[in-house]
Amino acid sequence: KSDLGYYAQANKYQTIPSQVVSNALSNVAYPIISSLNNDPEKQVQYLRKLTKTTAFLIFPIMLGLMGIAENVIQILLTAKWLPSVPYFKVLVGAAIFSPFQVLFLNTFNAVGRPNYNFGLEMVRNSLVILSLVCFHQTIMQMLYAFVVAQALSYLLDIIVLGRFVKYTLIQHFKDIMAYAIISLIMYILVVITGNLVDNIYLSATIQIVVGIATYLLLTSLFGQNIMKEAKELIVKKDKVN
């Protein structure tokens, strides 16, 4: 019962940021991509921009949450809920894939292939059920299996999508890799700075400041033009509407 309680609390909070990003991007994705069905080349360009925007947002948010998990749990729920931190971190890792999957499934709808959307959702659910059936000895084992199932489903979505919009797996990883690496560096610094101060409120504040500053600085240094592209996507959506 105690383990279930820790899991329930961890699951309660990890879904919020991923859902916010997913909902925001899905509202932009469909009208833009569907309006470009007669221009496949430009359609892929906007899909790649949307993918980069997704990576730019979701990687730092989720890895940042993993880095400050201990302080966040103590501040929101008090120290007695610290055993939920490992569950929270693994669930956050699984949630990283969700916005990309939402984007890809919206793309299937936009290009007139909702049947693939349905089929891939069925495959994802089947993979999750299979993973839980095969690995159910402990909650952590089930959660790690869930992450693997989500990752496999995510990869399958990209591969199948490539048949219709000429967006390959290699192109996808090129689009997201810079943000993943920068976010990982940010995560390491956030974890390190979290151990410098004993006060959880001050520690959390320092971690957030360090995380935001590191991420924005590194994306700026590496010449990422993501903010401009995000604004262009919003303008494009307004024109479509």
C-alpha angles and dihedrals in degrees: 000000000000092000090050090051092052090049093049092053092046092049092047094066105030095067097058102076094040092051092048092053092043094051094046094051096042089058089056100038103060101051093044098046095041091051089058100052089116092052107054095175094054090041091060091047091056092043088055091049090051090048091052091048090051091050092045090056107033102044098056093039095052098037088045090054090050090051095051096034097116094051094042093052092048093048096045101034107014127246095291089075095056091108086070091064096088090050090048093052094050093046090050089052090054092047092060089078096052101079091049091050091049089051093049094046090049088052091055088054092047094053092047099258105116090145089068089049090056094043094051091048089054090050091049092051091047091051091050092050092046092050092051092047092051097041113036107122094106136010092245091052090051091049094051089049088050090054091052091049091050092048093050091048091049092052091048091052091056094046094050093043089055089067091067108031103027094241108143131205090245092053090050094053090047088055096051105029098085092053092046092052094045090048091050090053089048090050092053092051092046091053092048094049090048090068095053098076129044097205106091095210094050091041092052091048092051091047093052093047092047092046096050094042093048094048096046092044095050094045088050093048093050091053097246109171094192099127092057091047091050090053091049090053091053091049090048091052091052090052092049091051 
